[in-house]
């Protein structure tokens, strides 16, 4: 998990759907919007406290000396103004987000959300004596493309995907691959792999099959009973799958950690030799992601919410949320009607965040030009069952 909020990593807290919806309604109330009656149909488990009446705004703008720009801690990353509202659609603020040092614009929806068109190819095939297999392949499409294999969610990066440890049974094992984008495009591919013969008595366990570069991967060598009572003597390892061994010596002295410096999908090869000169070859895959690319994708997920609201596309905006809450958000956005574009301009900007390979917790900053204050609101993004990253709390 990587943190850009100061120097202390933050552990995200799991929040249920009811809490997430209530949090969003509270956020909307702070924006000054009121939920249409039809949007609240069927919602239970919480009530809205109107609270005290709002304070009377100041009769004149606060002195310039009281206007404090938001300070980002050293080493932080932030999205900056996204490309959706970088053409005069931002709210005029007393200290605009664009003035914050270190602001980095996101790559854009064409790269991260909407395109290019999907293609999908499965590279795993053939046969194995292992009890499971790392399924891999390639795809073209937006960065936020979800991949599943036999309904198991995978990891993507650099146009490649990895679904680790897919269990196998003796005989032919079908592999059903599905790719999905946030706007709803889908693509499928299929193949198979055979498992035959006695199971390999050695297992190479990967601590975490995915990480951000540079990433120190940990491996464990689990050895069962070898034929003829043999023992392992040597091990040759090509951690990067480039055809050159990084280690070739005694099994007892074999390294169990390797640091991958660059993003990519690596096919590590482990060649074991026992005291009877029998050999065992095992391949394990490790996917190393680019955290700059991942950060940009998270920014553009939020940017796409603004884009769909600006287009008055209630269904498209609701599709950015996890399935359990989607119908509620659709009712709310549809009830906003022609006010959706105005709401989009008032949602604020991503200024800080904590994210990992399976979740992201971002901080939104919104300026109130009347009171000349700045407030922050949380945004959590996680993977759906189809592998697409969507908003789970706001």
C-alpha positions, -999 to 999 in steps of 0.1 A, spaced: 0 0 0 14 34 -10 6 66 9 8 101 -3 -6 116 29 25 127 48 49 99 56 26 76 74 8 48 55 -29 47 62 -49 14 64 -83 19 46 -115 10 66 -141 -13 50 -174 5 48 -208 -11 41 -232 1 14 -256 18 38 -227 39 52 -214 47 18 -248 60 6 -253 80 37 -219 95 34 -226 105 -2 -259 121 8 -241 141 36 -216 152 10 -244 163 -13 -260 182 15 -228 201 20 -229 211 -16 -263 227 -10 -283 201 -30 -315 185 -19 -323 149 -28 -354 145 -49 -382 125 -33 -381 98 -59 -344 93 -53 -350 84 -17 -375 57 -24 -365 24 -7 -336 39 13 -336 28 49 -311 26 78 -303 63 82 -319 97 86 -306 131 77 -302 156 105 -307 191 92 -285 205 119 -283 241 129 -292 269 105 -263 280 83 -242 309 95 -247 343 79 -220 347 52 -196 376 57 -207 409 44 -175 413 25 -147 390 12 -121 380 38 -88 399 37 -62 385 14 -40 377 43 -66 351 56 -67 332 23 -45 302 29 -36 279 0 -38 242 6 -3 229 15 6 194 1 32 175 22 66 170 6 67 139 -16 29 139 -22 12 133 -55 -21 147 -66 -43 147 -96 -45 185 -103 -74 198 -124 -86 169 -145 -89 173 -183 -127 172 -181 -130 206 -165 -99 224 -177 -116 247 -201 -132 273 -180 -158 250 -163 -140 251 -129 -156 271 -101 -138 305 -96 -121 300 -62 -101 323 -40 -71 299 -43 -76 275 -72 -64 239 -72 -43 248 -102 -22 270 -80 -12 242 -56 24 233 -62 29 198 -76 -5 195 -93 -3 168 -120 -30 165 -147 -45 131 -153 -38 113 -186 -74 116 -198 -105 95 -204 -94 82 -239 -65 65 -222 -79 54 -189 -117 49 -193 -132 49 -228 -107 35 -252 -91 21 -273 -114 -6 -285 -111 -40 -267 -91 -69 -280 -82 -100 -259 -58 -128 -262 -51 -158 -239 -15 -170 -238 -18 -198 -213 -22 -233 -229 -6 -267 -231 -2 -291 -202 12 -291 -167 17 -314 -138 10 -286 -113 -21 -284 -92 -27 -248 -103 -17 -224 -130 -11 -186 -134 -33 -176 -163 -19 -148 -185 -27 -130 -217 -27 -96 -234 -54 -70 -242 -58 -36 -257 -83 -12 -241 -84 15 -215 -62 12 -184 -93 6 -163 -101 -27 -180 -113 -55 -158 -102 -91 -165 -116 -123 -151 -107 -160 -157 -134 -185 -147 -150 -157 -128 -118 -150 -107 -107 -113 -108 -72 -107 -122 -46 -79 -123 -37 -58 -153 -8 -36 -163 9 -25 -195 -16 -43 -218 -11 -77 -200 -31 -95 -174 -25 -121 -147 -49 -143 -128 -27 -163 -103 -33 -197 -89 -62 -209 -110 -69 -244 -96 -68 -274 -120 -83 -309 -120 -69 -339 -138 -76 -338 -175 -87 -308 -196 -95 -275 -178 -114 -249 -197 -103 -213 -193 -130 -186 -199 -116 -151 -201 -137 -119 -200 -127 -83 -204 -149 -54 -193 -146 -16 -194 -163 9 -172 -186 23 -201 -198 -13 -206 -178 -28 -235 -170 -65 -232 -148 -91 -249 -144 -128 -243 -118 -154 -251 -114 -191 -243 -88 -218 -241 -78 -247 -220 -49 -264 -202 -45 -300 -193 -33 -314 -160 -18 -349 -162 6 -372 -145 17 -372 -109 15 -338 -92 48 -319 -90 62 -325 -54 75 -289 -53 55 -257 -50 70 -222 -55 47 -199 -35 46 -162 -44 39 -138 -15 21 -112 -36 17 -117 -73 13 -80 -80 31 -49 -68 43 -14 -77 78 -9 -91 103 -12 -75 88 -42 -57 106 -68 -36 89 -101 -42 91 -130 -17 92 -166 -28 89 -198 -7 100 -233 -18 77 -260 -4 91 -294 -10 72 -327 -6 83 -362 -8 106 -367 -38 107 -400 -57 133 -425 -44 138 -406 -12 159 -380 -30 167 -345 -17 171 -313 -36 207 -303 -44 207 -273 -67 184 -246 -79 187 -223 -110 165 -192 -110 157 -168 -138 136 -143 -119 128 -121 -150 124 -148 -176 150 -134 -199 170 -166 -204 198 -157 -180 200 -171 -145 201 -147 -116 212 -176 -94 226 -211 -100 240 -230 -71 230 -250 -40 193 -253 -31 201 -245 5 216 -211 -4 189 -201 -29 176 -166 -26 139 -161 -16 136 -124 -24 140 -105 -57 134 -68 -64 117 -60 -97 128 -25 -107 106 -19 -137 69 -25 -145 60 -55 -166 48 -91 -165 76 -114 -155 77 -152 -160 101 -165 -133 117 -199 -140 128 -222 -112 148 -253 -122 153 -278 -93 177 -308 -94 176 -336 -69 202 -361 -56 191 -386 -83 196 -360 -110 159 -356 -116 148 -321 -126 117 -301 -119 109 -269 -138 83 -245 -123 72 -212 -137 55 -184 -116 43 -150 -129 47 -117 -112 30 -85 -124 47 -52 -116 25 -22 -121 34 15 -127 20 35 -98 20 67 -119 -3 49 -144 -25 36 -115 -27 70 -99 -38 86 -132 -65 59 -137 -79 67 -102 -80 104 -111 -98 97 -144 -124 75 -127 -134 105 -107 -131 127 -138 -154 104 -157 -181 109 -130 -179 146 -137 -179 139 -174 -211 118 -172 -229 143 -149 -219 171 -173 -235 151 -202 -266 146 -180 -261 108 -183 -275 95 -151 -270 59 -161 -234 64 -171 -227 83 -138 -244 56 -117 -223 29 -135 -192 44 -118 -204 30 -85 -203 -5 -72 -234 -27 -82 -248 -28 -47 -254 10 -47 -258 16 -84 -296 18 -85 -297 43 -56 -273 66 -73 -291 63 -106 -323 75 -89 -305 104 -73 -288 115 -105 -319 111 -126 -338 133 -101 -312 160 -105 -322 163 -142 -308 194 -158 -289 203 -126 -264 175 -131 -238 196 -150 -239 222 -122 -234 195 -96 -204 182 -116 -186 215 -113 -190 215 -75 -177 181 -66 -142 193 -60 -108 179 -70 -85 151 -59 -56 164 -39 -42 135 -19 -46 98 -17 -35 64 -5 -37 35 -30 -26 -1 -35 -32 -29 -59 -67 -36 -46 -81 -3 -32 -76 35 -34 -86 61 -8 -85 96 -22 -91 130 -6 -113 155 -25 -109 192 -19 -137 217 -25 -137 254 -21 -166 275 -7 -163 309 -23 -189 324 -1 -172 316 32 -137 313 16 -130 280 32 -117 247 19 -130 213 29 -119 177 23 -141 146 16 -131 110 12 -135 89 -20 -129 51 -20 -124 31 -52 -122 -7 -53 -124 -35 -79 -158 -49 -89 -165 -86 -95 -158 -80 -132 -123 -65 -124 -133 -29 -132 -124 -2 -106 -154 16 -94 -164 40 -66 -174 22 -34 -177 52 -11 -180 89 -15 
